[in-house]
Amino acid sequence: MTLNSAGMTQTMETENLDQTQAAPLADVELPEVWAARNGVTPDMARNWVKKAVLPSVKVGKRRMVNCVLWRQHLAEMEWVS
């Protein structure tokens, strides 16, 4: 539900959304890519990986954000509003 300009609630129409246009989510991605997608700076994402705030896995010489574990963590969190 969202508020329109008159302050009245309205529901979002989702039936007409083309799911084929949605980009698939990556299982692992570079911290810089994760940062751009999530609206944080690359330095912040790298520091979160270094401090284990974001789950990561080493792939070759690079440390990658493990997006599968991150999404699982978010799904298991208890959200309060």
Order of alpha helices (4+ residues) and beta strands (2+ residues): beta-beta-beta-alpha-alpha-beta-beta-alpha
